[in-house]
C-alpha cells in the first residue's frame, strides 16, 4: 500500500499534511469509525463477533463541512490506487479535488473506468455531469453511460481489494448537505464479485470517446457550462 504526504481540501474541508502523512488507507478505514463516534457523541461501541474474512467498516456523514468522512475516504482511495479504479455513480458532479485525483490516477497508469447514467430523472444533473467529461477523457479516464435503465448504484472497487457500497453520490448535495452512509470492504474475494457486476454494467453502457466528444456542437457545450455554474444547488 502506498503512503502519501499531502493535504486534502475541497467539499470535505481541509485535512492538513500532518494528519495524512504516512497514513495507509487500511489504517484510515480502521479509524474512521472512531472519528464518526467523536463527531456525533457516541461514547460506547457495540462489539460484534468476527465472522468471515473481510474487514468491513460502516462510515457515515451528516450535513456540514466537518463531517465529510465518505469524501475523505473516496479521495484517499483514488489517490492510493495503483492498478484500477472502477466506479459507478448515479449523480456525478465532482468538485475539483475529486477530478484531480481521478486525472492524476489515470496519468500514472491506473485503469480508471466510471459508469454514469445515460438515462436520468434530472436533465440538469446530466448536463452538469457531462461538463466534466472533456478534462477526464483527455487525461485517460474511461467514461461509460449506462443506457438500459435508470442508474442508482453508488459503488467503487480499487485494485481488486478495496470496495465501497452505499448512498454517497459524487455531487455537492450528497457530499456536503445530506446524511449518507457507506460500507467499506477490504477483501479480494468480495472485490472480485463487485468487478463481475461492474463488467455486466459495462456491457449495457456506451463508452464516451474523446475523438467523438470533442466534435460535439456548440449548443450542448454552452448548456453544460451554464448548468455547471449552479452545481452547488443540484
Phi, psi and omega in degrees: 000133181288156172249159186222145172236093187204169174250149175249127176229171176130212181304322185280002183095202184243127176245109188289161184300327184292338176278319183276342185303121176065024175270125174275151182301321181298326179289322178297318177299320184290330186255353184296328179293329176296319179299314180299317180300319178295319183295318186260005170084018177280127183260339181233146180240134177283126180267121178264150177291142181288133175218133180082182185252353185274142171270119184236134174228139175257125180241151181218175178212155176234162183304138179124154185286345184269000186234039187263054182300313178302321178300313182297317182292319178300310181298320180295316180298318178296318182293324181279346187302138181246332186234313186209147171226113180240110190236141172235130182212140186271335175227105188244093176229073190285157173276176185299327184289321177294317177301315181296319179298319180292315181292323177296320179298314178298323180295332179265013172097006178286138177281101183256115177236134180230124174262125183233164182289138169257338173249131187218159173265004179217104179298323181297319178296323179295317179296317180295323177299313184290340178303329185272354187299316188302308181297322180290315182296318180296333181276349180108000175290135179263124184244137179230140175252124181283129190239004185257345181198171177288116184282130180232359184286146172227088185225162173205146174228128182239125175056025179055033177217330182251127181226154172218142175224132180181204185255357188281119172270163177267062177218167185295323181298315182288317186280341187241328192241342186262158165279124182226159176214140177224147170260132175253131183233122173256099183189127183293316183298317178296318180298323178297319178294322176297320179297322179299317178293325178297318179296322177297318178292325177300323181295337179256021183233155178254127179285135175268117183255140185300321182301325178275321185296321183289348180264011181297154177295167183291323186303308179297329177296314180294319180298315180293320177297316182295313180297325180298338178295341185243026187297333181291347180251004180270000000 
